Amino acid sequence: MAAHFKQPGDDRGAHARLGGNPRTRLNTRRGGEESYHAPEGNPHAASVPHRHDATYIPVVSEPSDQRRGHNRRRRDHGFVETDPYDLSGRRSRDPRKRVGRVVSVLLFVVGIALIAVAAGMWIHNQWQYHEQDRINEELATYADVSDNGSTPPQVDWEALKAVNDEVVGWLQIPGTAVNFPVYQASDNEKYLHTSAEGNYSLGGQVFMDYENAAPGMVDGQTIVYGHHLRNGAMFKPVSDMANQEMFDSVSTVWYVTEEATYELEPLLLYETDANDTNVRRFSFESVDELRSYLTELLGRAVTSRSDAADLIANASNVLTLCTCNYDNGDSGRTLLVCVPKSAHASADATTTSE
């Protein structure tokens, strides 16, 4: 049993297990071999491994001229820059790439600027439409209108004149958005883009031709102008009456002044352009001349009443509403000619007597 244990001072067992030779090779964990040599006169030194520096090679090595560092690529003369984020082109040695990057950056900046401008214009236009709606809504409070249009608007003339004393009448088409005071200036430019309070507004105000006799319905033809806004405000319903179904749905048009109330009905609608000088005819030498003029317009009509010819035969004056239609850019015009319902009554009386 004692043979299983090493006795003190007995080194022979160790030499025997090592092959009896002080110089021996041991396998290392890395699978290689390392030499150990016990110097003469010091047998215990064999237990301390001794590295031969001349033959030692580190596991990880890197040539000294390629050591890592943030400037390594800059020192490499063979380096070609391919960084897609190098927008300035400072690293590339190719001048064409620099120019391309500069142009790309400029186009990007211009694109962003154009988008910003377009967005700003859209917001500004929306604000203008909003302001015009606000103005129209405030002015609408100066008149009480019936829900079905069976009674004329009841207008607070004193309050309206306190805002603007150029007001001459009130126009309403029941069942539509047309419900506005009518103004008259010394020209046809002022109220194109001027509110009743004298400030700029996109749609201005509904106004009567400056050559008409105030307050309207005095001349053979009275013309009232209003913008056709693209958001459906102001005189867009007038333009929509180019559709026969829409035309037939309107049976009454009210025009009210301080002195009189006129109940009218649509007679015909025709389209033309801003260069048509035949539109602005106000006075006629006789009633027959007026009726000839209306008969001519009936031949150009897009929509009309089925009994328009009978109404024309009894008409003594008309109210014409003028607006834009955008069919020919900004030069297209739509005109709705209305006659007093008294002409209708006269036509019915004439038919009965016959």
C-alpha positions in Angstrom: 0.0 0.0 0.0 2.9 2.3 0.7 3.9 2.1 -3.0 0.8 4.2 -3.9 2.2 7.3 -2.1 5.3 9.4 -2.8 7.8 9.3 0.0 9.5 12.5 1.1 12.8 13.1 -0.6 12.2 10.5 -3.2 12.4 12.0 -6.7 13.1 8.9 -8.5 9.5 8.2 -9.1 9.1 11.5 -10.8 12.1 10.9 -13.0 10.8 7.4 -13.8 7.4 8.8 -14.8 9.1 11.4 -17.0 11.1 8.7 -18.7 14.1 9.1 -16.5 15.3 12.1 -18.6 15.4 15.6 -17.0 14.9 17.1 -20.5 11.5 16.1 -21.7 8.6 17.5 -23.8 5.1 18.0 -22.5 2.0 18.4 -24.5 0.3 21.8 -23.9 -3.4 22.5 -23.9 -3.0 24.3 -27.3 -1.8 21.0 -28.7 1.8 22.1 -29.2 4.9 21.1 -27.4 7.2 23.1 -25.1 10.6 22.2 -23.8 11.7 22.3 -20.2 15.2 21.9 -19.2 16.5 21.5 -15.6 19.8 23.3 -15.3 22.6 21.3 -13.9 23.0 21.7 -10.2 19.4 22.7 -9.7 17.1 19.8 -10.2 14.1 21.6 -8.8 14.2 24.3 -11.5 12.6 21.8 -13.9 9.2 22.6 -12.4 9.4 26.2 -13.7 8.8 26.5 -17.5 11.4 28.6 -19.3 10.2 30.4 -22.5 12.7 30.8 -25.4 11.9 34.4 -26.6 13.7 33.7 -29.9 11.0 31.2 -30.9 7.9 32.8 -29.3 5.1 34.0 -31.6 2.0 35.7 -30.1 -1.4 34.2 -30.9 -2.6 37.6 -32.2 -0.2 39.7 -34.2 -0.5 42.8 -36.5 2.3 44.5 -38.5 3.4 47.7 -36.9 2.6 49.7 -40.1 -1.1 48.6 -40.0 -2.0 49.1 -36.4 -5.6 50.1 -35.9 -6.5 53.8 -35.3 -9.1 56.3 -36.5 -6.7 57.8 -39.0 -5.5 54.5 -40.4 -7.5 54.9 -43.7 -6.2 58.4 -44.2 -2.6 57.1 -44.2 -3.4 54.5 -46.7 -2.6 56.0 -50.1 -4.5 53.2 -51.9 -7.8 53.9 -50.0 -10.8 54.8 -52.2 -13.7 56.6 -50.4 -17.0 54.9 -51.0 -18.9 56.4 -48.0 -22.4 57.3 -49.3 -22.8 59.8 -46.4 -19.8 61.8 -47.5 -22.1 64.5 -49.0 -19.4 67.2 -49.1 -17.1 65.1 -51.3 -14.1 66.2 -49.2 -12.7 62.6 -48.9 -13.1 61.6 -52.5 -10.3 62.3 -54.9 -12.6 62.2 -57.9 -13.8 65.8 -58.8 -16.8 64.4 -60.7 -18.1 62.8 -57.5 -17.7 66.0 -55.6 -19.7 67.9 -58.2 -22.4 65.2 -58.2 -22.7 65.3 -54.5 -23.0 69.1 -54.4 -25.7 69.0 -57.1 -27.5 66.3 -55.2 -27.5 68.4 -52.0 -28.6 71.5 -53.9 -31.5 69.6 -55.6 -32.5 68.2 -52.2 -32.5 71.7 -50.6 -34.5 73.2 -53.5 -37.0 70.4 -53.3 -37.6 71.0 -49.6 -37.9 74.7 -50.3 -40.5 74.1 -53.0 -42.5 71.8 -50.7 -42.4 74.4 -48.0 -43.6 77.2 -50.4 -46.4 75.0 -51.7 -47.5 74.2 -48.2 -47.4 77.8 -47.2 -49.5 78.9 -50.2 -52.1 76.2 -49.5 -52.4 77.2 -45.9 -52.7 80.9 -46.9 -55.4 80.1 -49.4 -57.3 78.1 -46.9 -57.0 81.0 -44.4 -58.4 83.3 -47.1 -61.4 81.1 -47.8 -62.0 80.9 -44.0 -61.9 84.7 -43.7 -64.3 85.1 -46.6 -66.8 82.7 -45.0 -66.5 84.6 -41.8 -67.3 87.9 -43.5 -70.3 86.4 -45.3 -71.6 84.8 -42.1 -71.3 88.1 -40.2 -73.2 90.0 -43.0 -75.9 87.4 -43.2 -76.9 88.2 -39.6 -78.3 91.6 -40.8 -81.2 89.9 -42.6 -83.8 87.4 -41.5 -84.8 84.9 -44.1 -87.5 82.2 -44.2 -86.5 78.6 -44.4 -88.6 77.8 -47.5 -88.1 81.2 -49.2 -91.8 82.0 -49.2 -91.3 85.4 -47.7 -88.6 88.1 -48.6 -85.6 88.8 -46.4 -86.2 91.2 -43.6 -83.1 93.5 -43.7 -81.8 95.8 -41.0 -80.8 98.6 -43.3 -79.7 100.9 -40.5 -77.2 98.4 -39.2 -75.9 97.6 -42.7 -75.4 101.2 -43.6 -73.5 101.7 -40.3 -71.0 99.2 -41.7 -70.9 100.5 -45.2 -73.3 103.1 -46.7 -72.7 101.9 -50.3 -75.2 99.0 -49.7 -78.1 99.2 -52.2 -80.0 95.9 -51.9 -80.1 92.4 -50.6 -80.1 89.3 -52.9 -81.3 85.8 -51.9 -81.9 82.5 -53.7 -83.7 80.3 -51.3 -82.3 76.8 -50.9 -78.7 77.9 -51.9 -75.8 79.7 -50.3 -76.7 83.0 -52.1 -77.8 85.4 -49.4 -75.8 88.6 -49.5 -76.1 92.4 -49.3 -75.4 94.1 -52.6 -73.1 97.1 -52.9 -72.4 99.7 -55.6 -69.2 101.7 -56.1 -68.0 104.2 -58.6 -66.4 101.4 -60.6 -66.5 97.6 -61.0 -63.1 97.0 -59.4 -63.5 98.1 -55.8 -65.6 95.2 -54.5 -63.8 92.5 -56.4 -61.5 92.0 -53.5 -62.6 94.5 -50.9 -64.9 93.6 -48.0 -67.7 95.8 -46.7 -65.4 97.1 -44.0 -62.8 98.2 -46.6 -60.3 95.4 -46.1 -58.8 93.0 -48.6 -60.8 89.8 -49.0 -60.6 86.9 -51.5 -64.2 87.1 -52.6 -64.9 90.8 -52.0 -68.6 91.6 -52.0 -71.6 91.0 -54.3 -72.0 94.3 -56.1 -74.2 96.0 -58.8 -72.7 97.4 -62.0 -71.7 101.0 -61.4 -73.6 102.1 -64.6 -76.9 100.8 -63.3 -79.3 103.3 -61.6 -79.4 102.7 -57.8 -80.9 100.8 -56.1 -81.5 98.4 -59.0 -84.4 97.2 -61.0 -84.8 100.7 -62.5 -83.1 100.1 -65.9 -84.1 97.6 -68.5 -81.4 95.2 -67.2 -79.7 95.4 -63.8 -76.5 93.3 -63.5 -75.2 92.0 -60.2 -71.7 90.4 -59.9 -70.4 87.8 -57.5 -67.3 85.6 -57.3 -67.6 81.8 -57.9 -65.3 80.6 -55.2 -63.8 77.1 -55.6 -64.9 76.1 -52.1 -68.6 76.5 -53.2 -69.2 79.9 -51.6 -70.9 83.0 -53.0 -72.1 82.7 -56.6 -71.2 79.1 -57.3 -74.9 78.0 -57.2 -75.5 80.4 -60.1 -72.8 78.6 -62.1 -74.2 75.2 -61.1 -77.5 76.2 -62.8 -75.9 75.4 -66.1 -77.3 72.0 -65.2 -81.0 71.8 -66.2 -82.0 69.9 -63.1 -80.4 72.5 -60.9 -82.0 75.3 -62.9 -85.5 73.8 -62.5 -85.0 73.4 -58.8 -84.8 77.2 -58.3 -88.3 78.8 -58.4 -87.6 82.1 -56.6 -85.0 84.8 -56.5 -85.5 87.7 -54.1 -84.1 91.2 -54.6 -84.9 93.6 -51.8 -84.2 97.3 -51.5 -85.3 99.9 -48.8 -88.0 101.0 -51.1 -89.2 97.9 -52.9 -89.3 94.1 -52.9 -88.9 92.1 -56.1 -89.8 88.4 -56.4 -88.2 87.0 -59.5 -87.7 83.6 -61.2 -85.0 82.3 -63.4 -85.7 82.8 -67.1 -82.5 81.5 -68.9 -78.8 81.0 -68.4 -76.1 81.5 -71.0 -72.4 81.3 -71.1 -69.9 83.7 -72.7 -66.5 85.3 -72.0 -65.2 88.5 -70.5 -64.8 90.1 -74.0 -68.5 89.9 -74.8 -69.6 93.6 -75.0 -73.2 92.6 -75.6 -73.6 91.7 -71.9 -73.5 95.1 -70.4 -76.6 96.6 -71.9 -78.7 98.5 -69.4 -81.0 100.9 -71.1 -83.2 100.1 -74.2 -85.1 102.5 -76.4 -88.3 100.5 -75.9 -89.7 97.4 -74.2 -89.7 95.7 -77.6 -86.0 96.3 -77.9 -85.5 94.7 -74.5 -87.6 91.7 -75.6 -85.7 91.3 -78.8 -82.4 91.3 -76.8 -83.8 88.6 -74.4 -85.0 86.5 -77.4 -81.4 86.6 -78.8 -80.1 85.5 -75.5 -82.6 82.7 -75.4 -81.1 81.3 -78.6 -77.7 81.1 -76.8 -79.1 79.7 -73.6 -77.6 76.6 -72.0 -80.6 76.1 -69.7 -84.0 77.9 -69.6 -87.6 77.6 -68.6 -89.9 75.7 -71.0 -92.1 78.8 -71.2 -89.3 81.3 -71.5 -90.6 82.8 -74.8 -94.0 83.6 -73.2 -92.3 85.3 -70.2 -90.1 87.3 -72.5 -93.2 88.6 -74.4 -94.4 90.2 -71.1 -91.0 91.3 -69.6 -90.3 95.0 -68.9 -87.1 94.6 -67.0 -84.7 91.8 -65.8 -82.1 91.1 -63.1 -79.0 89.4 -64.4 -76.6 87.6 -62.0 -73.0 87.3 -63.4 -70.2 85.0 -62.2 -67.2 83.0 -63.5 -67.4 79.4 -64.7 -63.7 78.5 -65.3 -64.4 76.7 -68.5 -62.1 79.0 -70.4 -59.6 79.7 -67.6 -60.4 82.9 -65.8 -62.3 84.5 -68.8 -65.4 82.3 -68.7 -68.7 84.0 -67.6 -72.0 82.5 -66.7 -75.1 84.8 -66.6 -78.5 84.0 -65.1 -81.3 86.2 -66.3 -84.3 86.5 -64.0 -87.7 88.1 -64.6 -90.2 89.4 -62.1 -92.9 86.9 -61.4 -95.4 89.6 -62.4 -94.3 88.8 -66.0 -95.4 85.2 -65.3 -98.8 86.4 -64.1 -99.1 88.6 -67.2 -98.3 85.7 -69.4 -100.9 83.5 -67.6 -103.5 86.3 -68.0 -102.7 86.7 -71.7 -103.1 82.9 -72.3 -106.4 82.9 -70.4 -107.8 85.8 -72.4 -107.0 84.1 -75.6 
